[in-house]
Amino acid sequence: MTSSYKKHVVVTDDHSIVRRGAMLLLNKLDKNLQIHEAEDFDSTLKLCQDYPVEYIILDVNLPGGNRSDMVRELIAHAPNVKVLVFTSYDEDIYAEPFLRAGAVGYINKLSSEEEIMHAIEQTMNGKLFISEEMQQKIKEKGKKKTINPLGMLSKRELEVGRLLANGKGNLEIKNQTGLQPSTISTYKMRIFKKLEIENIAELFEVFQKFDVN
């Protein structure tokens, strides 16, 4: 007796020819899929609400979408969903934010059919997929972080960063340093950029690990 179970998959792109191409590749890999199409982010969310969606091939630049936040929102609606980002956007700039948001893979639309199929197969099985070039860059980035990154900060940036890491708000920092809130915000932006971090939690981790004071 054959099983009637079909995995629900969504292909989201605002170009029908791209959706059709992705669907052909999916059918090559597994003919027992229930494939849905969406041309914008709201339609994708609706499909996640209407069906037990397990896998999404997602374009980055979508009507109604907000880049990496799209992945977070999809996972909030379908906690077990696996998202493969399929885009023409530069991997160096965009891959890491999407992976941090919860995507299991990132593949450029200009990749070969063989590589795209490999990315789909890997991510559908829950394995991470990024290009070999990106893997190497992440390794190099990891090596660089063994050097104390706080050494890149100026004396004032280090002072502000330490206060932020200790949970101080702009008003408390102003009272302690005499800096205006707008100046504190500028320092915060510079610190985050230099340390390649995105939030206070990551800043706290860096100071916990590397601050000798």
N, C-alpha and C positions, 0 to 999 in steps of 0.2 A: 504494500500500500504506500503510495507516494504522499509526501507531506504537502499540504496546501499553503504552508507558511511562505510568505514573501516578505523580504526586507523592504521597508519603505525608504526610498532615496529621493532627495530633491536636488535638481540641477537649477541653480539660480544665476541668471545672466540676462542683461537687458537686450542681448542680440540673439535672435532665434537661431541663427546659423551656428553660433557657439554652443547653444543648448543642444541642438541636434547632434553636433559632433561629439559632445561629451556623452550623450545618451548612447550613441553607437559604440563608444569605447566601453561603457558600462555593460552593455549587452554582450559584448565580446567576452568580458570577464565572467559574467554571471547572468544567465538568461532567466533566472528565477528572482527577478527584482521587480518591485512595483515602483516605477519611476514617475515622479511628478515634476512639472516644470513651473518655474516662477521667474518673472521678469523684474521684480522689485523686492525690496526687503520686507514690506508689509505682507506681501503674498507668501513669502517664505515663512514668516511667523505664523500666519494663518494655517499653513499646511502642517506646521509643527503642533498646532493646537488640535487640528482635525484628525491627524494620523500619528501613529507611533514611529515617527521618523528617526532613523538610526544613523543616517549618513547624508551629508550635504556637500555638494561641490559649489563653492561660493565665489562669485566675482567680488572685487573690492569696490569698484566704482558703480554704486547702484542707486537708483531713485529711492529716497526714503532711508538710506543707510548712512551710517556714521563710522565707516572704516572699522578699526579693531573692536569698537564697542558692539558692533553687530554680532561678533562671535560670543561675547559675554551674554548678550541678550538671548541669543538662540540657545545657549547652554542653560540659561535660567529657565527657559520654557521646556527644554528637552534635555535633562541632565546627562543622559547617556549618549547624546548625539556626537558623532565624530565629524569634524569640519575640515575639509581640504580647501584651502584658498587657491583659486585658479584665476590668475590675473596677468596683465601685461606690465604691472607696476614693478619697479626695481626691487629685487630681492634684498639688496644691501640695506635699503632704507626701510622697507615695509615688513619684511619677514618676521623680524624679532618681536615687534609689537603684537602681531597677530598670534604668534606662538605663545607669547606671554598671556594673551587673552584666552587661550585655551584651544586654538586650532591644532590639529595633529599633523598638518602638513602645509607646505607652500610650494606651488609649482607655477612657473611662467608659461603663459599661453604659447610662447614661441618655442617651447621645448619640443623634442621629437615625440612622435606618437608612442614610441617604445617607452620613453621616460615618463610620459603622462600616464600611460597604463600602469607602469611600475608604481608611480606615486599613488594612484587610485587603489591598487591592490594592497600596498603597504598600509595605507591609512584606513582602508575599510576593515583591515584586520587589527586596527588599534595601534599600529606601529608608527613612530614618527617618521616623516619624510621631509628632508630638505636636500638641496643639491650638494654635491661633494664640495663644490667651491665654498658654499656657505658653511658647511661643517668645518672646513679648514679655518675659516675666518673666526668662527666661534671658539675653536681651540686656541688660536693665537690670542684672542681677546682674553681668554681664561688665563693664559700664561702671563699676559701683561698685568693682570689683577693681582699677581703674587707680589708685585712691587707695591709699596705703600702708596695708594692713590692720593692720600691726603697731602703728599708732598707737592702736588700740582696746585694746591690752593694758596692764595696769598694769606698773609697774617690776618687780615680782616675777614676774609672768606672763611678761614679756619675758625675764627672766633664766632661768627654768625652760625656756621654749620654746626659747631659744638652745641650752641644754645638750642638750635632747632632740633638736633638729635636728642636733647634732653627734655624735649616736649614744651619748650618755651614758645609762646605766641608772639606776634609782632609787637604788641604793646609792652610785654615784659622785656623783649629784646631792645626796644626803643629806650626804655627806662635804664637798662644796663649799659647800653652803648652810646646813646645819644643820636642814633641813626633814625632817619625818618622812615615810616612804613614803606613808602615807595622805593627807597634805597635798599631796605631789607629785602623786599621782593626781588629787586634786581640781583642782589647778592645770591639769593636762593636759586634764581634761575641759572646763574653762572655756575654755582656749586653743582647743581643737578647735571648740567651739561658736561662739566669737567669730569665728574665721577661716573657719568653714563648711567644715571639712576632716574627713577620716575616718581618716587614718593618718599615720605618721611620714614616709613618702615625700612626701606632700603638704606636710607641715610643712617638710621640708627645702627643697622647691621655693620655698615662700613666703619663707623666710629667705634663700635664695640670691638671690632677686629683690629683696627689699625691705630686708634688714638692712644698715644702713650701717656697723656696727661691724666 
